Amino acid sequence: MRKALALDPKLAQGSDAETFIARKTLLPSTTGNTTFRLVGHADAKTVALAGTFNNWNPSQTFFTKSGDEWICKINLAPGKYQYKFVVDGNWILDPGNAATEDDGSGNKNSLLIVEAK
């Protein structure tokens, strides 16, 4: 008898189906005209990029580890952007960028200006 695969445990109840848990895959952003770098944080599990360019979504744009740094590349049109790095859930300013800007609510964010080419 062949066993059915069920991703939802409710579907497997009362049957011979095997239940599997689908894990979320975090794909790093490795192409684009703008590169973000974070040195250190060797023990970090995940590093994400959140800012005005992705509606501050910490689950959308991820870094990849390369040697002793984390790297993320994304395409950005010319303009002004606020952003932060999210290291294992902790939001931090970009330590490699001294430019910051207040968001109007008392929060300080890293600032990036992309010039037209």
Buried (B, 14 or more C-beta within 10 A) or exposed (E): EEEEEBEEEEEBEEEEBEBEEEEEEEEBBBEEEBEBBBEEBEEBEBBBBBBBBBEBEBEBBBBBBEEEBBBBBBEBEEEEBBBBBBBEEEBEBBEEEEEBBEEEEEEEBBBBEBEEE
